[in-house]
Amino acid sequence: MTRSAPPALLLDEASAPYRTAGGFAYHFTRGKLRADPAFAAILAQGLLAQSTHILDLGCGQGLLAAWLFAAITCTQRGSWPSAWPSAPQPQSIRGIDRLPRDIERARRALGDRAEFLLGDIRETSFGTADAVVILDVLHFIDFESQQRILARVRTALAPQGVMLLRIGDAAGGWRFRLSQGVDRTVALARGGTFTRLYCRTLVEWLTLLGNNGFRSTALPMSAGTLFSNVLLVTKPA
């Protein structure tokens, strides 16, 4: 899949709020949004274009919310890429993360534009949503809890809703092993701990999702990187 580079103004608008959250928060945001193909793909392919109530599980310091708010600003300024679908217009964004430092950064950067909750996604209430986004999170959680989380997402998600789940394909050879090392390094940098990763092959993820009442489309999501990542666009069956 060809990577869609984010426009400079979009990157600037999404990163700017994090200046108030400290140097690490700002530079991490800018680097992640520039280099990670998933963020541009979400907008370039209109994956959340119809979503109004968005739940971001493992939200970190709120990058998805900042990205979507920046998209609205770019639209208002007439600088939205003509080849991209209309920008999402979320009415609410709710993020959950277990790291206090990240939640504090998200709140300092974005204020009350979105809701950021400190909690463990294995336990915290999901409420209801018409879009659930889980980017590079579930492999930090044991296999049994992965199953329970997906079952809870299925309950929380609107019948016509969508879940965006980015996973690493454990059948990806050295690219997958490289991504594991990067994940552990980022987790440590964010204030976490060195931990075991609970990974699956793409086929195993698709089977798990099917068993929980989802039908999925797999989009390669490693363009411009050395990883074996896949974005699963998943809807209730």
N, C-alpha and C positions, 0 to 999 in steps of 0.2 A: 504494500500500500504506500502510495506517495505521501510524504509528509506535507502538511499545510503549515507554513511558518506563520506565527502570530504577527499581526501588524505591530509596528513600533508603538503607536499610540495606545493600543490595547495593553501591551506589556507595561508601558509607563503608568497607565491609569490603575492597573491591578496592583502594581508594586508600591506606588506612592504612599498609600495609607500605612504601610509597615515602617516607614521612617519613624513614626511615633512609638513603635514597639521595640526599637533597638536595632543596632547594626546587623546582628546575626539574622534577625527576622526579615529585614529588608533584603539583604543579599541572598538569603536562602530562597525567598519568594521569587526574586527576579531570576535567579539561576534555574530554579525548578520550572517556572512557567515558560522560560525560553527553551529549555532543553527537553522537557517531557512532552512527547507527541500526543499524549492523551488529552491534554487541555485544549490544544488547537483542534483536535479531531472532534471533540464534543461540540464545538461551535461550528466548525466547517461542515460537519455532516448533520447538524440539526438534531443531535441526539436528545437534547432537553428542550427543544423548541416549543413543545406543547405542554411542558411541565410548569405547574404553578406552585406546588408545595413540595419542596425538595428536602430530603433527609440525607445528610452526609455522615456516614458511619466511619469513625476513625478520621475525623476531619482535620487533625493536625492543627495548624495555626490558621485555618480557614481559607486556604488558597482557592478552593472552588467557589466559595461565596464571593471573594474579591474578584475573581475572574468573571463571574456572571454580572456583577455590578459594573465592572469596567466595560463589558459588552454593551450594557444599556447606555452608558455614557458615550461610547463611540457611535452608537446609533443616533443618539440625540445630536451629536456634533456633525453628522453626515459623513463619517469616516469609516463606515462599516463596509467590509469587502463585498463588492457587488456579486461575486461568485458564491458567497456563503448564504445559507438560509437566514431568515430573520432571527435576530438574537432572542434568547429566552427572556421572558418577562415574569420572573418568579414573584409571587405574592409573599412567600415566606421561605426562609432557608433555616434549617435547624441542623446544627452539627454536634456530634458527640465524640469526645476523646478522653482517654484516661490520664493523659499527661497534663498536670496543672500548668506547667510552663507554657505549653502550646495553647491551651485555652486562654490563658492570660494574654498572650500575644494576639490571639484572634480578637479578643474583646477590646484590647487597646487600639488595634488597627481599625476595626470596623464598627465599634460601638454597638448601638442597638439596631443596626441595619439587619443583623441576623442574630439568631439565638445560638449561643454556644454553651453546651452543658458539659461539666466535668463528670465523667462516668465511664463505666465499663460496658461496652456494647453487648456483652453477654448477659447483662442484668438490667440496664437502663431501659425504661419504656420507650418504644419507638413512636407511639402515637399513630397517626395516619399520614400518608403521603401519596402523591402520584408519581414520584420519582425517588428512587433510593440509589445513592452512589457509594460504592465501596472500592476504593483504589488502593491496591497493594496493602491490604489489611488482614484478610482472613488467614494468610499463611503464618501469621504470628500467633494464631489461636489454635488450640488443640482440635483434633478431628471431630470429636463428639460435639464440641461447642460450635464448630462451623455448621454442622447439621442443624443444631437448635437455632442459630442465628438466621439461617436461610428460611427455616420454617416460620420464624417470627416475622421476617421481612414479607413473606408470602401473605401473612395475615394482615400486616399493616398496609400493604400496597393496594391501591385502587385497582379495580378490575381491568381498566385500560391503561394501567401505569407501566412503568419501565424501571428496571434495575440495571445499572451499569456496574459491572464487576470486572476489575482488572486483575488478572492472575499471571503468574509466571508458569509456563509450561515445563513441568519437571522432566519432560522428554526432550528438552532443548539442548542437551549436551553442555558444552563449555559455556555457551551463552547463558544458560540457566545458572550454572555454578557462579559465573561472574555476577549475575544479578543478586544471588544470595549474599555474596560478600558485600555488595553495595548496600543492600537492605540492612544488614547488621551494622554497617558503619553509620548509616543515616540514623538508625534507631539510637545508637550510642550518642550521636551528636545532638539529637533532640532531647536528651536527658533520660533515655531509657536504659536498659541493661542488655548484656549479651544473652541471647536466648535461642532456644531451639526453634527451628522453622518447620511448619507442618504443611508440606507441599504435595501437590497432586499433578498428574499429567492433565493435559487438556481434555482427553477422553474421560478421565475420572471426574473432572469438574463438570463436564456436560452431563454425565450420568447422575451425579449428585443433584444437580439442578433439576433434571427431569424427574427424579424421584421426589422432589419437593414441589412439583406442580408448575415448573417453568419450561418454556421453550426458548432456546437461545440461538443467537447468531454470533459467530466468532469473528472478530476483526483483528488482524495482526496489528500490534501496537508497539513496534520496535523500530520504526523508520527513524534513521538518524542516530540510532543507539546500537550497542552491541548485545542487547538483552534478548530474551525469548518471551516477551510479554504479549498477552492477548487481552483484548477488551471484549467481554461477553455482553452483548446487548440482549437482555433477558426480559421476557414478559410472561405474565400468567398464562398458562396453557388453557 
